[in-house]
């Protein structure tokens, strides 16, 4: 199983627009072969002091895929390419970590 953590920082004030595009894409992603889990998260309100906040312009996408070939197919899917094209000018940075359990 492959775990993916994508940390996205939108340009100032653009997070909600990026999340709108992402939310519209969620059903297509979850319908992909090999998708186990796919969701976005933002800072939890009232978290203890040990939290390192992402900030108001950032969010994290958590993904779980059956294997690397499923994740690779996801990265090449037309709806994912459309999402990237739609959000390219709205995102300041994107860091993607592709992980496996130890």
VOBA-1610 file (N, C-alpha, C; in pm, whole numbers, padded with zeros to 5 digits, always signed):
BEGIN
Unk+00084-00118+00000Unk+00000+00000+00000Unk+00088+00124+00000Unk+00045+00226-00072Unk+00116+00353-00083Unk+00037+00459-00008Unk+00107+00538+00071Unk+00049+00652+00142Unk+00104+00778+00077Unk+00019+00876+00058Unk+00064+01003+00000Unk+00016+01116+00088Unk+00108+01207+00117Unk+00074+01329+00190Unk+00117+01445+00102Unk+00020+01526+00062Unk+00049+01644-00021Unk+00019+01769+00061Unk+00120+01849+00083Unk+00105+01974+00157Unk+00095+02086+00053Unk-00019+02153+00053Unk-00047+02256-00047Unk-00057+02392+00023Unk+00017+02488-00030Unk+00003+02625+00017Unk-00052+02707-00098Unk-00174+02755-00080Unk-00237+02840-00180Unk-00178+02980-00171Unk-00190+03053-00278Unk-00154+03194-00273Unk-00248+03263-00174Unk-00205+03374-00114Unk-00288+03438-00011Unk-00433+03457-00055Unk-00523+03409+00030Unk-00666+03423+00008Unk-00727+03327-00093Unk-00649+03234-00148Unk-00697+03145-00254Unk-00728+03003-00208Unk-00708+02972-00079Unk-00728+02834-00033Unk-00869+02785-00062Unk-00970+02863-00035Unk-01108+02816-00056Unk-01134+02785-00204Unk-01078+02862-00294Unk-01095+02834-00438Unk-01028+02703-00477Unk-00906+02682-00425Unk-00835+02556-00454Unk-00914+02439-00397Unk-00963+02454-00273Unk-01041+02346-00211Unk-01172+02320-00286Unk-01230+02422-00346Unk-01350+02402-00428Unk-01319+02312-00548Unk-01207+02339-00616Unk-01166+02255-00728Unk-01136+02113-00682Unk-01067+02101-00568Unk-01034+01969-00516Unk-01160+01893-00479Unk-01252+01957-00409Unk-01377+01892-00367Unk-01457+01843-00486Unk-01460+01921-00591Unk-01532+01880-00712Unk-01469+01757-00776Unk-01340+01736-00752Unk-01265+01626-00812Unk-01268+01499-00726Unk-01304+01511-00599Unk-01299+01397-00507Unk-01377+01275-00558Unk-01501+01287-00604Unk-01571+01166-00650Unk-01498+01091-00761Unk-01440+01163-00855Unk-01366+01098-00964Unk-01241+01028-00911Unk-01172+01090-00816Unk-01052+01029-00759Unk-01089+00903-00681Unk-01191+00914-00597Unk-01231+00797-00517Unk-01282+00682-00602Unk-01327+00710-00723Unk-01375+00605-00813Unk-01261+00537-00889Unk-01141+00590-00881Unk-01028+00532-00951Unk-00993+00394-00895Unk-00949+00305-00983Unk-00903+00173-00941Unk-00785+00189-00846Unk-00791+00123-00732Unk-00681+00126-00637Unk-00686+00238-00535Unk-00783+00329-00545Unk-00795+00435-00445Unk-00860+00378-00320Unk-00792+00387-00209Unk-00844+00339-00081Unk-00900+00455+00000Unk-00830+00568-00005Unk-00871+00684+00074Unk-00815+00810+00010Unk-00895+00918+00016Unk-00852+01046-00043Unk-00934+01156+00024Unk-00867+01246+00095Unk-00938+01357+00160Unk-00843+01471+00193Unk-00898+01591+00206Unk-00821+01710+00242Unk-00848+01748+00387Unk-00749+01809+00450Unk-00762+01853+00589Unk-00705+01993+00605Unk-00757+02064+00704Unk-00705+02195+00742Unk-00679+02192+00893Unk-00621+02298+00946Unk-00593+02306+01089Unk-00720+02284+01171Unk-00709+02203+01275Unk-00820+02181+01368Unk-00823+02296+01469Unk-00940+02351+01488Unk-00955+02458+01587Unk-00947+02398+01726Unk-00885+02471+01818Unk-00878+02429+01957Unk-00776+02319+01982Unk-00685+02296+01887Unk-00582+02193+01906Unk-00486+02234+02017Unk-00424+02136+02083Unk-00330+02170+02191Unk-00209+02247+02139Unk-00135+02306+02231Unk-00022+02391+02197Unk+00086+02319+02118Unk+00089+02187+02122Unk+00194+02114+02048Unk+00173+02118+01897Unk+00055+02161+01854Unk+00025+02170+01711Unk+00113+02275+01645Unk+00165+02243+01527Unk+00230+02341+01441Unk+00130+02374+01332Unk+00065+02490+01340Unk-00040+02522+01243Unk+00011+02529+01100Unk-00072+02482+01009Unk-00043+02496+00867Unk-00059+02641+00823Unk-00160+02707+00877Unk-00189+02844+00841Unk-00313+02853+00753Unk-00363+02973+00739Unk-00492+02993+00671Unk-00487+02970+00521Unk-00369+02965+00462Unk-00360+02945+00317Unk-00321+02802+00280Unk-00301+02715+00378Unk-00251+02581+00351Unk-00350+02473+00389Unk-00331+02355+00328Unk-00407+02235+00363Unk-00325+02113+00325Unk-00368+01997+00374Unk-00298+01872+00347Unk-00396+01774+00288Unk-00353+01704+00182Unk-00433+01597+00123Unk-00369+01465+00163Unk-00451+01375+00220Unk-00406+01242+00255Unk-00465+01143+00154Unk-00379+01054+00105Unk-00421+00956+00006Unk-00365+00820+00044Unk-00441+00716+00014Unk-00392+00578+00026Unk-00429+00506-00102Unk-00328+00439-00161Unk-00345+00369-00287Unk-00303+00224-00270Unk-00367+00135-00342Unk-00338-00008-00331Unk-00193-00039-00363Unk-00137+00030-00462Unk+00002+00007-00501Unk+00051+00126-00583Unk+00179+00121-00617Unk+00240+00233-00689Unk+00180+00251-00828Unk+00141+00142-00894Unk+00083+00156-01028Unk-00051+00229-01021Unk-00129+00206-00917Unk-00257+00278-00901Unk-00230+00427-00879Unk-00130+00458-00797Unk-00096+00598-00774Unk-00043+00663-00901Unk+00038+00591-00975Unk+00092+00643-01100Unk-00020+00672-01200Unk-00118+00581-01209Unk-00233+00603-01298Unk-00312+00725-01253Unk-00327+00741-01122Unk-00397+00858-01067Unk-00328+00988-01112Unk-00197+00991-01101Unk-00122+01112-01136Unk-00138+01149-01283Unk-00170+01050-01367Unk-00185+01072-01511Unk-00331+01086-01555Unk-00426+01071-01462Unk-00568+01075-01496Unk-00609+01213-01547Unk-00697+01214-01643Unk-00741+01340-01706Unk-00798+01438-01603Unk-00878+01388-01508Unk-00938+01480-01409Unk-00833+01538-01315Unk-00724+01466-01291Unk-00616+01519-01208Unk-00539+01626-01285Unk-00515+01602-01410Unk-00447+01702-01494Unk-00533+01829-01504Unk-00663+01812-01519Unk-00753+01928-01523Unk-00747+02005-01391Unk-00749+01934-01277Unk-00738+01999-01146Unk-00608+02080-01138Unk-00496+02019-01179Unk-00368+02090-01175Unk-00371+02215-01263Unk-00428+02203-01382Unk-00437+02319-01472Unk-00525+02428-01413Unk-00635+02389-01349Unk-00728+02487-01291Unk-00670+02557-01169Unk-00577+02493-01099Unk-00526+02550-00974Unk-00384+02603-00985Unk-00320+02581-01097Unk-00179+02619-01114Unk-00151+02763-01069Unk-00234+02857-01108Unk-00211+02998-01075Unk-00260+03036-00935Unk-00322+02942-00866Unk-00375+02968-00732Unk-00286+02912-00621Unk-00187+02829-00658Unk-00104+02760-00560Unk+00036+02820-00557Unk+00082+02849-00433Unk+00216+02902-00414Unk+00319+02789-00410Unk+00283+02677-00343Unk+00376+02564-00336Unk+00299+02435-00310Unk+00360+02326-00354Unk+00303+02193-00334Unk+00420+02099-00305Unk+00409+02027-00193Unk+00509+01927-00157Unk+00437+01794-00146Unk+00480+01695-00224Unk+00415+01565-00225Unk+00513+01461-00171Unk+00469+01388-00068Unk+00547+01281-00007Unk+00479+01149-00039Unk+00548+01060-00111Unk+00496+00928-00145Unk+00568+00830-00051Unk+00488+00762+00032Unk+00544+00685+00143Unk+00496+00541+00144Unk+00570+00457+00214Unk+00527+00321+00237Unk+00549+00290+00385Unk+00466+00207+00441Unk+00475+00173+00584Unk+00599+00089+00610Unk+00654+00106+00729Unk+00771+00027+00768Unk+00736-00065+00884
//
